[in-house]
C-alpha cells in the first residue's frame, strides 16, 4: 500500500491530517468543535495560542497510521516537528487527536486532550515542551497527562543515537524481534518456550487446535533475529513496519527478556498510540495478539497500571 505525500506546511504551520473516510468523505468526528479554533482560508487558528493548523484531506490517507507518517513528509527543509492526526479513535472513540513525532524519534505518537491542542502545540513549537515530555507523562491509555493511571512500565523516552534500522518484514501476523544479542542460550530458551521455530522462521505456525491451551494461547509470529535491530527501542518500531500489511503487533525480545524469570516481551502498539509499550510474560503475548487481531480488546488493556498511581 502506498500513500500520497503530504503537502509542505508553511513555516510555523502544523498539518492536521484526516485518516478516516466514508465513501471518500473526510470524517472528523467531534474534533473540530472541541479544539476551540476559528476558520481561516484552508486552515484553523487555535484560540489562545495562535497556532495555525492546515487541514488536509485525501481519501488516499484512509487507514494511515502514525508510523507511516514520517515517510510522507516532503524532504524539503524545514521538516515540521509534529503532525496532528484525526484517526479512527478520534472519529469513533471520542479520543483526543494523535500527535506524531517527526523530530526526535519519528513515528511514535501521543494522544492529547482536544481542548489542550493549541496550548500543547504552542509549547512544542517554542521548545517549552519536548515530545519526550509528552511520552514521559502519558497515562496507560497513551494520553498526555490523562487520568487513566500511570503505566507500570513507562515507555522509554531517552533519544537513542541516530542510526539506520532496516524495514521490518511485511506480515499480517505478529513479529518477534530480537534486540539483545548478549545471551544466545536465553534466546534459544525463549524460542523453546514459544514452541520452537519452523523451517520458515515462524513460531506457532502449525498449531494443533486440540493442543491449544486457551489460558495461554500460543503466539504465531515471524521471528526476526538480525543484529541490525540490536538496541531497537519501542518508539522506533512503528516507522519500520511496512504499510502494505496490517501487522498485529511487534514483540521485542530485549535485555529484560533474558534477565527476568517469565521471559517478558516488550510489545509495541502500532495503531492507537504508536510506540507505546506493554510488558508481558512471553506466554501471554499470544493471547494478546489474538485479542487484538479480532478487535476483542484494545492495546491499553494490556498496559499494566502502576498501583502507586491509583
Number of C-alpha atoms within 10 A of each C-alpha: 8 12 17 12 14 18 12 17 16 13 11 13 19 23 21 22 25 25 24 27 20 9 6 12 11 19 19 20 19 15 18 14 11 14 20 17 22 14 12 11 9 9 18 22 20 22 15 11 15 15 21 25 26 21 16 17 19 17 18 16 21 18 17 22 25 28 27 22 25 23 16 13 18 15 10 7 8 11 15 20 19 26 23 24 27 23 28 24 17 24 20 13 10 13 22 26 27 30 26 27 26 20 14 19 24 22 28 31 35 29 28 21 17 20 17 14 23 22 15 19 25 19 13 17 17 10 10 11 14 18 22 17 13 21 24 18 18 24 25 28 23 30 23 20 17 16 13 16 18 24 24 17 15 21 24 16 17 12 12 14 6 8 7 8 15 10 13 17 15 17 17 15 18 24 26 23 24 24 21 22 18 12 12 11 9 15 20 12 15 21 16 12 14 19 17 15 17 13 6 9 14 21 23 19 17 10 13 8 8 6 7 11 9 10 10 14 17 25 26 22 26 24 20 18 17 12 12 12 21 16 15 19 22 25 29 21 27 30 25 16 23 18 19 11 13 18 19 23 25 27 28 27 24 23 19 16 24 22 12 10 9 16 21 25 28 27 28 26 26 29 24 23 26 28 30 30 31 26 24 20 14 23 20 19 27 21 16 24 25 19 15 15 18 9 10 9 14 15 25 20 12 17 23 18 19 15 10 9 12 9
